[in-house]
Amino acid sequence: CTEPLFFNSSSTTVTALPQGCLKYSDSTIRLYSFASVATSGASSAFVSGGYTTLLFASSSSAASINPNNDNLHPPPPMSQLKLKHVPNAKLYMSEPNPSWFGNSANEPNNPNWDARTKNWLQSRFHFSFAEYNSPRNVNFGVLRVMNDDFVQANRGFGTHGHSNMEIVTYVVEGSLTHQDSMGTEESLGRGSVQFMTAGKGVMHSEFNMSREKGLRFIQTWIAPRMNGLEPNYGSFDPNTGEETVCIARNQWRHLVSDVMDTSTRTPVQIEQDANLFVAEMDQGRYLSLSLEENRMAYILCVEGSVKVKISSDGDEVNLQRHDGCEVTPISKDKGGELVFRSDEAAHVLVFEMEAVEGAGRRDI
């Protein structure tokens, strides 16, 4: 503010006053270039903007202004969002018998098997699934399943069926080969996303065809807006050169959206009001993501670590590899901005959706 102004309360007249002072009716507004100022007057209020603090004070409380003390800070505005950290230690770890999905016995001495597990599959369940059944952790809004799966070389899930579910799979490492009863067959690598509208029913298989490398993917099941839909399949591979979405680092990749949302265009569209954003961040970078009112989000730190904060003055959580985080509004008419900071390289996944009152884990 280099040219202070006078605002006439009964008209739109604006008049310049001496620099450093704004006058409105019988109140004086002074502009201090401090990080903070202090006051004790009941008629005072703080308005923050950038690196400057504006103090609104009536003439009766002007004497209480202390422009020489920049160690006192006005109370920060109440955060409009809440964060709940879901650490890796709170996820259910599943290592099922290989025969359950049509695999032969484990090969713990196979030199091509990754050392992170001696089982053919290691899966982290963010919500109740298979042998893990907790009434205090069933879903998060329309997210019914989020499994962080690692599949050893030359292993996979044999043919099995699904119905009435939107299934979104994001490939983190390796190559995922998919086949289904609709005649689809393709292999997808890192950064790819695929979806199935299971609808009336579909059979499919998922396999790691490599004999040398493991496969990791994040599979999410999303409740559809209605049952009995026609089965459908779609995918996006960033390695094909298709430019329907930005794939640059340090930017959000909007990969999935609602098929009924005409305001945006993403490579994958599903039968539900939900969005998927992904970012690969270099060390020391920042990204922000806004949540509109009546929206919430579930964050997964896929790789590395990232700090997530509510705007510049709210709560902050430090997410490590595999950690999740629930983001919910304090009420449905509230929104806010999330700020992501990567102190090391990070890979982040965010599902955004309509807010549901009381959503989230009740065991943390």
Solvent accessible surface area in square Angstrom, and as a share of the most:
residue,aa,sasa,rsa
1,C,101,0.61
2,T,109,0.63
3,E,102,0.46
4,P,2,0.01
5,L,64,0.32
6,F,54,0.22
7,F,95,0.39
8,N,55,0.28
9,S,83,0.53
10,S,101,0.65
11,S,58,0.37
12,T,134,0.78
13,T,74,0.43
14,V,77,0.44
15,T,63,0.36
16,A,55,0.43
17,L,51,0.26
18,P,102,0.64
19,Q,140,0.62
20,G,31,0.30
21,C,31,0.18
22,L,24,0.12
23,K,89,0.38
24,Y,92,0.35
25,S,68,0.44
26,D,102,0.53
27,S,31,0.20
28,T,25,0.14
29,I,18,0.09
30,R,102,0.37
31,L,45,0.23
32,Y,35,0.13
33,S,105,0.68
34,F,67,0.28
35,A,72,0.56
36,S,0,0.00
37,V,1,0.01
38,A,18,0.14
39,T,36,0.21
40,S,96,0.62
41,G,19,0.18
42,A,114,0.88
43,S,67,0.43
44,S,24,0.15
45,A,55,0.42
46,F,61,0.25
47,V,73,0.42
48,S,86,0.55
49,G,47,0.45
50,G,81,0.78
51,Y,214,0.81
52,T,48,0.28
53,T,7,0.04
54,L,50,0.25
55,L,1,0.00
56,F,73,0.30
57,A,3,0.03
58,S,23,0.15
59,S,75,0.49
60,S,103,0.66
61,S,11,0.07
62,A,35,0.27
63,A,105,0.81
64,S,39,0.25
65,I,25,0.13
66,N,55,0.28
67,P,41,0.26
68,N,132,0.68
69,N,40,0.21
70,D,67,0.35
71,N,122,0.63
72,L,90,0.45
73,H,129,0.57
74,P,23,0.15
75,P,108,0.68
76,P,92,0.58
77,P,96,0.61
78,M,152,0.68
79,S,31,0.20
80,Q,61,0.27
81,L,2,0.01
82,K,108,0.46
83,L,26,0.13
84,K,64,0.27
85,H,60,0.27
86,V,0,0.00
87,P,39,0.25
88,N,51,0.26
89,A,98,0.76
90,K,101,0.43
91,L,15,0.07
92,Y,77,0.29
93,M,86,0.38
94,S,3,0.02
95,E,83,0.37
96,P,11,0.07
97,N,73,0.37
98,P,15,0.10
99,S,75,0.48
100,W,164,0.57
101,F,68,0.28
102,G,74,0.71
103,N,17,0.09
104,S,80,0.52
105,A,77,0.60
106,N,50,0.25
107,E,73,0.33
108,P,71,0.44
109,N,140,0.72
110,N,37,0.19
111,P,129,0.81
112,N,64,0.33
113,W,21,0.07
114,D,50,0.26
115,A,105,0.81
116,R,94,0.34
117,T,9,0.05
118,K,151,0.64
119,N,16,0.08
120,W,0,0.00
121,L,6,0.03
122,Q,18,0.08
123,S,3,0.02
124,R,32,0.12
125,F,7,0.03
126,H,0,0.00
127,F,2,0.01
128,S,5,0.03
129,F,54,0.22
130,A,76,0.59
131,E,88,0.39
132,Y,32,0.12
133,N,129,0.66
134,S,20,0.13
135,P,99,0.62
136,R,118,0.43
137,N,3,0.01
138,V,59,0.34
139,N,59,0.30
140,F,0,0.00
141,G,14,0.14
142,V,34,0.20
143,L,0,0.00
144,R,76,0.28
145,V,2,0.01
146,M,0,0.00
147,N,9,0.05
148,D,3,0.01
149,D,9,0.05
150,F,7,0.03
151,V,1,0.00
152,Q,0,0.00
153,A,2,0.01
154,N,53,0.27
155,R,9,0.03
156,G,1,0.01
157,F,20,0.08
158,G,29,0.28
159,T,96,0.56
160,H,48,0.22
161,G,41,0.39
162,H,27,0.12
163,S,61,0.39
164,N,50,0.26
165,M,35,0.16
166,E,0,0.00
167,I,5,0.03
168,V,2,0.01
169,T,1,0.00
170,Y,3,0.01
171,V,0,0.00
172,V,0,0.00
173,E,46,0.21
174,G,32,0.30
175,S,47,0.30
176,L,0,0.00
177,T,20,0.12
178,H,0,0.00
179,Q,85,0.38
180,D,18,0.09
181,S,75,0.48
182,M,73,0.33
183,G,70,0.67
184,T,33,0.19
185,E,116,0.52
186,E,51,0.23
187,S,65,0.42
188,L,5,0.02
189,G,18,0.17
190,R,96,0.35
191,G,5,0.04
192,S,0,0.00
193,V,0,0.00
194,Q,7,0.03
195,F,14,0.06
196,M,4,0.02
197,T,6,0.03
198,A,0,0.00
199,G,2,0.02
200,K,136,0.58
201,G,33,0.32
202,V,5,0.03
203,M,93,0.41
204,H,4,0.02
205,S,18,0.12
206,E,6,0.03
207,F,63,0.26
208,N,1,0.00
209,M,120,0.54
210,S,39,0.25
211,R,166,0.61
212,E,121,0.54
213,K,137,0.58
214,G,16,0.15
215,L,1,0.00
216,R,2,0.01
217,F,1,0.01
218,I,2,0.01
219,Q,17,0.08
220,T,1,0.00
221,W,45,0.16
222,I,0,0.00
223,A,39,0.31
224,P,21,0.13
225,R,77,0.28
226,M,109,0.49
227,N,106,0.54
228,G,37,0.36
229,L,31,0.16
230,E,115,0.52
231,P,38,0.24
232,N,76,0.39
233,Y,37,0.14
234,G,18,0.17
235,S,38,0.25
236,F,4,0.01
237,D,26,0.14
238,P,19,0.12
239,N,115,0.59
240,T,92,0.54
241,G,55,0.53
242,E,85,0.38
243,E,163,0.73
244,T,29,0.17
245,V,23,0.13
246,C,61,0.36
247,I,79,0.40
248,A,44,0.34
249,R,108,0.39
250,N,23,0.12
251,Q,87,0.39
252,W,44,0.15
253,R,17,0.06
254,H,42,0.19
255,L,1,0.01
256,V,0,0.00
257,S,0,0.00
258,D,13,0.07
259,V,66,0.38
260,M,129,0.58
261,D,48,0.25
262,T,136,0.79
263,S,102,0.66
264,T,41,0.24
265,R,178,0.65
266,T,9,0.05
267,P,31,0.19
268,V,1,0.01
269,Q,62,0.28
270,I,1,0.01
271,E,44,0.20
272,Q,23,0.10
273,D,49,0.25
274,A,0,0.00
275,N,18,0.09
276,L,0,0.00
277,F,31,0.13
278,V,0,0.00
279,A,0,0.00
280,E,18,0.08
281,M,0,0.00
282,D,51,0.27
283,Q,130,0.58
284,G,48,0.46
285,R,112,0.41
286,Y,136,0.52
287,L,25,0.12
288,S,55,0.36
289,L,19,0.09
290,S,70,0.45
291,L,5,0.02
292,E,121,0.54
293,E,108,0.48
294,N,46,0.23
295,R,36,0.13
296,M,1,0.00
297,A,0,0.00
298,Y,0,0.00
299,I,0,0.00
300,L,0,0.00
301,C,0,0.00
302,V,0,0.00
303,E,36,0.16
304,G,23,0.22
305,S,10,0.06
306,V,2,0.01
307,K,45,0.19
308,V,0,0.00
309,K,62,0.26
310,I,6,0.03
311,S,35,0.23
312,S,95,0.61
313,D,66,0.34
314,G,17,0.16
315,D,85,0.44
316,E,80,0.36
317,V,21,0.12
318,N,69,0.36
319,L,0,0.00
320,Q,84,0.37
321,R,87,0.32
322,H,18,0.08
323,D,7,0.03
324,G,0,0.00
325,C,0,0.00
326,E,6,0.02
327,V,0,0.00
328,T,23,0.13
329,P,16,0.10
330,I,69,0.35
331,S,49,0.32
332,K,100,0.43
333,D,92,0.48
334,K,69,0.29
335,G,20,0.19
336,G,26,0.25
337,E,68,0.30
338,L,0,0.00
339,V,35,0.20
340,F,0,0.00
341,R,69,0.25
342,S,0,0.00
343,D,65,0.34
344,E,81,0.36
345,A,54,0.42
346,A,5,0.04
347,H,3,0.01
348,V,0,0.00
349,L,1,0.01
350,V,0,0.00
351,F,3,0.01
352,E,18,0.08
353,M,1,0.00
354,E,84,0.38
355,A,3,0.03
356,V,74,0.43
357,E,157,0.70
358,G,71,0.68
359,A,25,0.20
360,G,14,0.13
361,R,11,0.04
362,R,134,0.49
363,D,53,0.27
364,I,78,0.39
